[in-house]
Amino acid sequence: MRFIPTRFHGILDYVVGLVLIISPWLFGFSDVAYATWIIVAAGIAALLQTIFTDFEVGIIHKIPMQTHLMVDFGMGVILALSPWIFSFAEEVYMPHLIGGLFAILASLTTHRVPSESYRRTHTQHDRVG
């Protein structure tokens, strides 16, 4: 069941991307190298993907929304499992698990296409430009 509008998903992406980037210092695990760099990389990837997605809050409009959601799902699986894959679960795992599960859930509950008003405006803009 998809009930999250793409605009809201995009706003969440910006917020969650920033939270992922600062989480090692926010939650006190910046001394665990793999844990820090994996979650920071996931945050940077989330921000870049959002910037490049063709939806209401994207800036460059190159990645289709369906592709964005598939990448969110895959990245969520990797992030959620990363503490065990990279053997740092004994030091920290909860931020990665929660962030990953959040990405998976968001990917499965967000609309696959942007709003009709966005598509209408974007299509008219493309014809003129």
Buried (B, 14 or more C-beta within 10 A) or exposed (E): EEEBBBBBBBBBBBEBBEBBBEBBEEBEBBEBEBBBEBBBBBBEBBBEBBBBBBBBBBEEBEBBBEBBBEBBBEBBBBBBBBBEEBEBBEEBBEBBBEBBBBBBBBBBEBBEBBBEEBBEEBEEEEEEE
